[in-house]
Amino acid sequence: MALTFDADMTDGMLHSLRSGRVRSYANLRILDLLEREQVPATFFLTGKWVQRYPEVTRRIAGNPRFELANHTYGHLAFTGDCYGLPRLPARGMTEDVAKTFRVIEPYGGRQTRYFRFPGLCHDKAALDALAPLGLTVVDGDVVSGDPFAEAWQPLVRAVLDKARPGSIVIMHVTEANASMTDEALPHILAGLRERGLVPATLSEVLTGG
């Protein structure tokens, strides 16, 4: 099964950082734990997050157990009515995602052509726009619910109740708006071990390798 972490970054989030309203959207405690326990993971990065956190991106890219994937440039919605996210014009969809691959590419590491839509919101028009890029759209069957969670216990239950062999778990590494994830993660890892579920990279899960 695959543990995946989204690294969202919107213009509003950047403004919150610059104004000092929030401290960080990069949860280094998650990386510390994954590195310490040698747990594979796949990170879906927005281009703006990469540009804001180049050193953290280098850290992720430098770990052979971590994969890098694409989560758009600025976390705009590809459909209407997607959790209140501003909508990206249809004419800009292809270039938005292509630009993000270009932003990530110089960091090296285990790069993929995996892509996740913000909010998992997509339709045929969005899929058609991205078809020329030769990517694989990845959603997830286990949604942790960590954005804006106020306690860690529900996240653990959400993951452990649904995780199965072949599952793709969606969590977030954006500390200020997913502040409970690092507290939940040790309990999630322990619970997976008890169930005989072994974390693997997304590539290994999708290819059966």
Secondary structure, DSSP 8 states (H G I E B T S, - for coil): -EEEEEE---HHHHHHHHHTS-S-S--HHHHHHHHHTT--EEEEE-HHHHHH-HHHHHHHHT-TTEEEEE--SS--BSSSSSTT--B--GGGHHHHHHHHHHHHGGG-SEEEEEE--GGG---HHHHHHHGGGT-EE---SEE---TT-S-SHHHHHHHHHH--TT-EEEEE--GGGSTTHHHHHHHHHHHHHHTT---B-HHHHHHT-
